[in-house]
Amino acid sequence: MPDVTIHSLKALAIFKTLFEAGSASQAARTLGITQSGVSRSLAQLEENLGIQLYLREKNRLVATPEARELYDEILRLMGNIEELRHSVLALKEFGTSRLRIASIPGLSFGFVPNLVAALLETNRRFSVSLDMMSSNEVQLAVESSHADIGFVTLPVASRVLKVEPWFTTEAVCLLPTAHPLADKTRIDIEDLRDQHLVISNQPSIRTNPLLELIARHGIRIAGKTEANIGTISALVANGVGITVMNPVTARDQLSSRDQVVVRPFAPAMTFGFGLVYRGEWKQSRVLAFLRDRGKALMADYRD
């Protein structure tokens, strides 16, 4: 096939209209040209491609299987061109057209998806991927360039990454509304004695801050249910036990239907969250956008 020129592109556009219209006369009316112009363009295209696209039967044009395949290829090409257009718009606005995010589970149920939604409000064709994994896995993903930015639990130490603290929260206690402790305005560590706890199924029990805290205070619990962090609030709502968790995750998971109360917890258990990224992302416009939206979003959580 000869090189593609402006004339062959025009002929492909006429062919597309002809295929969709079903007849040369209708295609001519749609394009505002003569019927003979449509027929002449089709003949030139067939000669250029070396393919018969239509059979001429009793003053009718009947599309060949090759015509259907060419039409499908044109549609794919047009889709790619449209995708390229949106990518260029994203590049102009953010300096990148895609963003791969890795996030800890605690921020993946509402906080980070809110940031993604805010980003896509500016460009619906911006390409975003979001993976949920442990804090250590997030760090490894960003270090190995499998993710561009990552939301982690602090502290984090890395020779490769920039570590940017975002916010610190104090743990709250979640209890079923019918629980005897639900009437208290604050839950103390001593209140956990002989209670059944619902805790995150961390890879190692020694990494669970709540279990570490009750061990230091010599608190004996009745038992524990270990679960994925995404199911903890539901287990509490169903009366399985009580839990202590960061308020961001609690707010993102709870709904008005859940029979759960949230109370301050003492002594204070702090959770620090931050962002990690490689050096080349430091001045990224998309990162600046997420910072601004993240600050505004945290203000909502504090309300």
N, C-alpha and C positions, 0 to 999 in steps of 0.2 A: 504493500500500500504506500502511495506517495506520502510525503510529509503533510501533516495537517496544516491547513491554511485557513484564513478567515472565510474563504469561499466554502471549504468543506464543512466548517463548523456551521455555516448558514444552511447548507444542504442538510445537515443532520437535524437542525432545528425544524426545518420544513418537513423532513421525514417524520419526526416525532409528532408534529401536529397532524400530519396525514394519518399516521397509525391510530392516533386517538380519535380523529374525526370519522374515520371509516370510509371516506370518499374524497376524491380530489376536489370536487365542487365545494364540499363543506370545509375542507382545509383551506381552500382559496378564500372563502368568505371570512374564515377566522383570521387569516393572515393579512387580508386586504390586498391580495394579489390575484392575478388571473389563474384560471384553471390550467391553462397551457403552461404557465410559469411553474406551477406545482409539478406537472408531468415532466417538464424539461429538467427541473432540479432533481427529480427522482431518477431519471435516466442517467444524468451525469454522475449521481452518487453511486448507482449500480455499476457504472463503467469504472469509476474511480476505485471502488472496493473490489470489483471482480466478483460480485455476489448478486444473484437475482433476488430482489426483495419482494417483488409483486408479480403475480401472474396476470396477464391481460386476458380477461374472459368476457366477451360480449359487452364491450365498453365498460367493464367493471374491473377494478383492481382488487385482487385477492392476495392477502399477505401470505408470504411463505414462512416456514418455521425459522428461517434465518432472520426474517424481519422481526419476529417476536424476540429473538435473542439479542439482536442489535438494539431494539427498543429497551430491553431490560438493562443492557450495558449503559445506554444513555441515561437512564434514570439513576443508576449507581454513580455515574460520573457527576450528574447534577447534585446528588446528595453529598458527594465528596467536596464539590465546589462550595456548597452551602456550609458544610462543616468547616472548611478552610476560612470562609468569611467570618464565622463566629470565632474561630481561633484567633484571627487577626484582631478582632475587636477586643477579645480578652487580653491579648498581648499588649495592646495599646493601653488598656486600663490597669492591668495588674502586673505586666512584665512576664506572665506565663499563662498558658491556656489550660493547664492541668495542675492538680494538687493531690498528692497522695498523703493521706493522714493516717497515722497510727495513734490509737488512744487507749488508755486504761479503761476497764469496764466502768469504774465509778463515774466517769464523765461522758460515757457513751450513750446514756439513756435519754439525755435531753440537752445537756450543756453544749457538747460538740455538735450534735445535729442541728441545734439552733444556729451555731456559727456557720455551718454549711448552708443552711437555708438562707441566711443573710447574704452570703457570698453569691448564691445562685439567683437572688433577687436582682442582682446587677447584670447578670448574663446567664440565661437559662441553659445555654449550651456550654458553659464552662465545665470542664471534665474534672470530677472529684471522685476519689475512692477513699473509703473509710474502713479501716480494719480495727477490730477490738482485740487487745492482747494484754498480757501482763506488763507492768512497768519496765521490767528488764528486757522483755521482748520488744517493746516499743523502742528502747534505747538501741538495741542491736539492729532493728530494722532501719532506723535513721542513719546509724553509723555505716551500714552496708549499702546505703542509697536505695533500699527497697521501699523506703518512705521518705517524703520530703520534710515533714515536720511531725513531731510526736508530742502528745500530752502524757505526762508522767506524774508519778507520785514522788515528791521530794523527800530526802535529798538524792541527788544524782551526781556522780562523778564520772567525767569523761574527758579524755585528752583530745578527742576528735570533735565533740559537739559544743555548741553554745547552749548554756543552760539558763533559762530565763524564768525566774519565779513569777507566778501569776497571782496566787492568792492562798491564804491559809484560813481554814475553818476549824471550828470546835465541834466535837462529836455531839450528837443528840441521841436520846433513847427513844425507841419506838416500842409501843405496847398496844395490845388489843384494848379497845375501849372498855371491855368488861373486866380487865385485869385489876386485881386489888390495888396495885400501885398506880393506876391511872389517875387517881384523885390527887396525887402529889404534884406539886408545882415543879419540883426538881427531883431527879433520880440520882442518888448517891451510890458509890461503889458498894457500900454495905447493903443496899437494897437488893443487890444481885445475889446475895447469899441464898442458897437453896432454890434458886430460880433456874428454869430451863432456858438456855441461850440459843439463839439462832446466829450462826457466825459464817463468815465467808470461808469456803474450802480452799484456803491458801495451800501452796505446794508443801509448806512446812508449818506446823502449828506454832513453832517458835517465832514466825514472822507475823502472827496475828496480835496486834497491839492490845486488843481487849483481853485475850487470854493471858498475855504478859502482865497486864495491869492487875487482874484479879489474883494472879499468882503472887505478885509482890505484896498485895494486901492480905494474903492468906485467906481469900474468899473461897469457900467451897460451894460449887454449884450443883444443882440436881442432875444436870445432864446437858448435852448440847446436840444440836442438829447442824451439820455442815452442809452448805448449799452454795450454788452459784450465786454471785451477788445479785443477778437479775431476778432471783426468786425470793430473796430474803424478806422483803416487805410483804409479799403475798403470803409467805409462811406465817409472819407475825399476824397479818390480818385474819388468818384462819385459826388463830389461837395456838399455834405450835409452841411459841415462846416469845421472848423479848430480845431485842438486839440493840447494839450501840453502833452507829455508823455516821459517816460524814453527812451533813445536812443537804449538800448538793444532790447526792445520789438519792437520799430519802425523798426530797421534793420531786425529783424527776420521776420516781417510781410510784409515788402515792397518788391516788385519785380520790375524789370526793366520796366515792362509793366504799372505799376501804374503811373498815371499822378499826382505825388505828389513831392513837394520839401520839404526839411528838413532845418530848419534854427535854429541857436542858439536862446535861449530865455532868457530874463532878466526881473526882477531880477532872480537870480539863484534859481532853485527849485532842491533840491538834493533828490536822491533816494538811500537808502542804502539796500544792499542785503547781506544775510549771510546764513550760514548753521547751523542747529541745529541737535543734536544727543544725545543719552544717553551716560553715562560715559563709558560703556563697549566698545563703538566704538572708543574711543579716539585714541588708538594705532592701529586701523584697517589698514591693508595694502591697502584695497580697498578705504578707505577714503584718504589715502596718494596719491594713484593714481589719484583720482578725484581732489584733491587739485592741483597737478602738471598740470593736463590737463586743469583745470579751469583757472589757471594763464596764460597758453599759449593761451587759447581761448580768454581771455579778451584782450590780446595784439592784437589779430586780430580785435576785435571790435573797438579798439582805432585807428587802421590804417585808 
